[in-house]
Amino acid sequence: MTAWSEPQRHYHDQRHLRECLALWTRWRGHCPRAGEVAIALWFHDAIYDPQASSNELNSAAWAARSLVRAGADSDAAQRVHDLVMATQHDAPAALGSSPDAQLLVDIDLSILGSPAERFERYDQDVRKEYAWVPGFRYQEARAQVLQSFLDRPQLYHGEQAVALLEAQARINLAAALSRLAQ
């Protein structure tokens, strides 16, 4: 838990991990290797530096090393590594991947479909993590990220996530883009 408590974390913190694990508890019956998804959730943002582009890779490597040291077989370690890597959200890679990866990504992106107040807090917390980025540059980059999610034909993979989160996520993303444009 120490890694999840680092001072640069405002959104990618223990609260995010708890929210992810709570959804996993509800949805774990929708994936073949629920235990591996849970481990991947614990590791998916374990290494988080807002100024680095290798967070997922470093977190995935840490997960795989930890599993091998704990006695897991190399196939399981590789699957967890791959699950953590699926949380790179710059491309919808998980769309055609395993049900485990799809569930993991749905859980990680569940914040987009949260109630408006929670989404706004998330948006503010992400800005805090990127406080080092000048305002105009942040607005431009953030708008691109949010628009890339909004441009997807479908944000979520599983029926439960689509039913629960999709419509609200689109409302939240459009509202955030509107705020950024002001």
N, C-alpha and C positions, 0 to 999 in steps of 0.2 A: 504493500500500500504506500510505501514511502515514495516511490516513483510518481504515483498519482497525486501527490501532495506538493509537488515542486512549485515554487513561487510564480513561474511563468504561466501556470495553468489557471485559466478562469472558466473555460468551458470544458476542456479536456481534462477533467478532474474526477475526484471520487464520486461526485454527484452523477456525472455522465456514466461512470462505470456502474453505479447502483441502478440507474435507470435502465441501462442495457441488460443487466442481470435480471432485473424484475421482468422485463419483456421476455427474456430467454425462458424464465420459469413458466410463463404463460404459454409460450409457443414451442417449447422444446420437443413436443410430440410431432412436429412437422419436419423433422430432419433425421436422417439415418444415424448420424454420429453426434448426438446431442452433447456428450461429454467433451468432444473435441471442439465443438462450437463454443462451449463455456470457457474452455482454456483459451481459445482464440480471443474471446471477448476480454478476458483478463489481460491479455498481452497486446490487444490491437492498438492501443495508444499508450502502452507502457513507457515507451521512449517518445517524448514529445518536446520538440524544440521548434517554435513557430518560425524560426529563421532557417531551418534545415529542410531539405527536400527528401531526406532519407529516413524519415521517421518510421514508416511502415516496414521498410527493409530491415532496419535495425531492430525494431520490435519483433519482427518475424524471426530473425536470426536468434534473438535472445530466447524466444519461445522454443524454437527447435533445439537449441543447446540445452535449455533447462529440461526439456522432456527426455532427451537422450541421457543426460546426467541422472535423471530420476528413474531410468530403466525402461523407458518407453522404446518400442521398436522404431527403426528409422522411417518406416512407412507412415506411422502415426505422426511422428515429428514433422515429416514433410507435409502431410495433410494440414496440420495446424499452421505451419509456415505459410502454406498457400492460402489458407483461410485469412490469416492476418493480412497478406498481400492483397486480398480481394477488397479490403477496406480503402484502397486508393480510389478516390471518388472522381478523379478527373476523366474517367471513361467508364461507361456502364459495363465493364468486363464481366461482372458476376451474372449478367442477364442470361448468358448461355452456359453458365457453370453449374456446379453441383447444387442440390437442394440445401446442403449445409452452408455453402458460400452465399447463396441467395438469402437464406434466413439471417445470417450474420450481417449482411449488408442492409437488409431491411431493418434490423434492430439498430444498427449504427446510425442509419438515416431517419430513425423514428422521430427524432427531434424536429425534423422539418414538418411533420404532421401533428405536432403537439398543439395544445390550446394556444391561442394567440399570445396570451401573456407570457407563457413559458417560452414560446418561440422568440419573442422580443427580448427576453432576458438572455437567451442563447445568443442572439445576434449582437447584443451589447457585450457579452462576455467574449465572443470571438474578436470583436474590435479591440478589447483590452489585450488580448493575446498578440494582436498585431499593432500595438500602440506605437511601435518603432517605425511604422510605415506612414508617410505623410498622408494627410486627409484626402487630397485629390487622387493620389495613386491608389490608396486603399479603396475608395469608392469605385474607381474604375475596375480594379481587380475583383473586388467583392461582387460587383454587378455581373461580371463575366461568369463567376462561379455560380451565382444564384440563377442566372439566365440559362446556364448549361443544364442545370437540374430541371428547370421549367420547360426547356425544349425537349426533354425526353418524352416519348409517347406514353411511358408509364414509369413512375418513380420507383415503385415497389414491385416485388416479384411474387410473393405469396398472397393467396386469397385473403388471409386474415389481415395482412398489412394494407393491401389495396382497399379493402372495405373500411378499415379503421382510420387510415392515415392519408390516403391519396388526395381526397378532396380538400382537406384542411391544409395539407402541404402546399397545394397549388395556391390557395388563398394566402398563406403565410409568405410564400416566395414572391408573389405579386405585390403584396404590401411592403415587403422589405425592399424590393426594387423601386417601388414608388418613393419610399423614404430616402433611398440613396440618390434619386434623381432630383430631390429638392435642394 
